[in-house]
Amino acid sequence: MLGRAVAQAWGEESGQSVIVENQAGAGSLIAAQNVARAKPDGHTLLLAPVVVPAFFPHIYKKLSFDPLTDLLPVAEMGTFNFALVVGSGVPVANLSDWLTYVRKNPGKTSFGSFGAGTPAHFLGVMLNRAAQTDTLHVPYKGGAPAMQAVVAGETQSAFMLTGGITLEQAKAGRIKVLAVTGDKRSALLPAVPTFAEAGLGLKEMDHASLWYGFLHPRGTPSTEVDR
């Protein structure tokens, strides 16, 4: 969706055809490796999340390319927020309540994610580390199954993107949204505080930021990057 919005405006301004090619799979890995191998002529760009340069080097023992050297950063497109949500039956009203509940129930709480190695997984690990809690990670094959698990009580919590299904389930009263990542509140959930606003001193969670950006193959001329 983001790529198509940019492509339309870019095409209108430049007078060129801008083609968006969706290459799903492995959390952007397939698309990233294909762009890394592309001809560095300025005509191929990767639109990907922070996962590619910041996560891949640490979660894969061996890659066919180096995300830090074979891809050249061009520009950040924007940031996105994740929300910590819990099921409506979980007896908490805010982030502080949740952490107290987790500590009183060691080994009995869990958080769902879109899958191992995804931002939702990393955020759960970061929260455990910052709050010194032991909430169990349960990976699912996407956001919808992770949300369904929370609603059904299969897991007590999950890290979800702030829009779409999160808004729908929150409005329906099936989940409670406790906090959002980022330096400011989400425009989609203006009543929900950020982790920093909760004032719990959660260190890295207070400043967790996630972004989408454009990257070129290594060797792309600087004139093309600037353009």
N, C-alpha and C positions, 0 to 999 in steps of 0.2 A: 504493500500500500504506500509506504513512504517512497520507495523507488519510483513508483508510477506517478506520484504527485510531482516529484522533482523532474522526472523525465518530460512530463507535459510542458512544464514551465520552461525548462531548458531548451526543448525543441522549438517552442514558440519564439524564444529570444534569439537563438542561434540560427534558426532556419534549417537545422539539420535533423535528421531522424535519430531519435534516441530510443534504443530498444532495451526493454527490461527483460532479462532472462532469469526466471526463477530456477535456482539450483538448490532444492531442499535436500537435507540429509546431514546427519552428524553435527547438528548445531552450527552450521555455517562452514564446516570443514571442507566439504566437497567444493563449494563455491570458492572458498579461499585458495585452495590448492590449484584450481583451474585458472584463477586470475593471476596467481603467482607465476604460472607457466605461460601466460599470454604474452604476445608481442608488446614490448614496452614503447608503444607509439602514441600513447595518450588517448587512445580510442576505447580502452577497456578499463572500467572501474569496478571495484568491489564496494558494495554497500553492506556493511556488517556491524554487529555490535562489538562492544569492548571485549567480548569473549575471545575473538581471534588473536589479538596481540597479547592480551593479559592472562588468559586462561590456558590456551593451547600449549604453550611451552612447558607448562607445569602439570598438565593432566595426561599428556601422551608421552610415552617413553621414546617413541620414534615416529617422526613425521617425514613425509616426502619433500617438505619445504620448511624453511624457517620463517615463521610469521613476523619475527622482528627484523629480519634483514631482506627477505624476499618480497615484502610488501612495503610500499612507501606511503606514509600518511599524507593525505591531501587536505581534508577538512572535517571537522566535527559537524554533524548534521543536527544533532540535538540530544537531549538527555531524556531518559524515561524512568519512571518510578515503579517500585514494587511496594505492595502492601502486605503486611502481616495480618492474616485473617484467621479467625477461629470459628468453630461451629456455634450455632445459636445456643446449644445446650451446655457449652463450656461455661462454668460459673465465674466469669471474669468480665470486667467492664472496660479495662484499659491495659496498657502495656505493663504497668507496675503490678497490677493484679495477676497478669499472665505469668510473669517471672516468679512471683510468689507461689502461684499454683504449681508451676513446674518444679520448683525447689522442694515443695511439700510432697511431690509425687515423683521421686527419682525413678527413672527407668520406665515410667508409665505414660509418658507423653511423646508425641511424634509430630514431625512436620513433613508435609508433602512437597514435592518439587516437580518440574517438568522432566526431570531425568538427572542422572549423575553427571556432574561437571557443568551444569547449567547455572546461570546467575542465581536462580531460586535456591539451588543447592548450596552455593557458596555463601549466600546471605544467611541461611540457616546455620551454617558452620560458624560464620562470623559472629552471629548473635550468641551462640553457645559459648564461644571463646570469650567474648566481651562480658557476658553476664555470668560466666562460670556455671552454666547449666548443661544438662545432658539429654536434651530432646533428641529422639531418634529420627534419622533421615529415612524417608520412604520415597523412592523415586517412582514416577509414573511416566507414561508415554504421552506427555503433553499436559497443557493447562486444564483442559476440560476434565480429564480423569482425576487430576489432583483436586480440583474443586469439588467434584462429585464425592470424593472420599471424605472431604471435610464436612460437607452437607450431611452425608450418611453416618458420620461419626466413626468412620474407619480410621481416620487420623484426626487429631484435635486441632491442628493448625496447618497453614501453608503460606508460602510466599507467592503472591500472584501479581500480575500486572494490574495497574490501577483501573484500567478501563474495562469495556466489554463485560465478560462474565462476572467479574468482581462487582461491578455496579449493579448488574441485574440481581445477583444473589443477595447483595446487601439491601437493596430496595425491597426485596421480597421477604426480608427478615430471616433468611436462612443462615446468614453468617454475620459476624461482627468484625469490623475493620479496626484494628488497634493502633496502627502506626504506619507511616510511609517513609520510604527512603528519600534521600535528596536534601538539599539545603533549604528548600521551601516546600510548602504544602502543595499537593497535587490540585490542579484546577478542577479535576474531576471529582475529588473528594475533599473539598475545602474545609470540612468540619473535622477532619482527621489530622491529628498532630504528626509532625515528623518525629523520628527517633530522638533527635537532638532536643526538640521541644519537650519531650517527656521528662527531661532533666535527670536521667538516671545514670549519666556518666558512662555510657556504653562505648566510649572511645571510637574505634573504627566504624562501628555501626552508625554513629552520629553523623558521619560524613560520607557514607557509602553513596557513590555516584555511578550511574550506568549510562553509557552513551552509544549512539550510532554514528558511524563515520564513513568517509570515502577513502579508499586506498588504491594506489596504482601498483602495477608490477615494478619490481626493482629495475632500475635503468631507464625509467621514463624521464625524458629531458625536463629540466627544471622549468623551461618555458611552458611546457604542457601542464605541469603541476600548478604553476602560477595561474595559468589560464583557467 
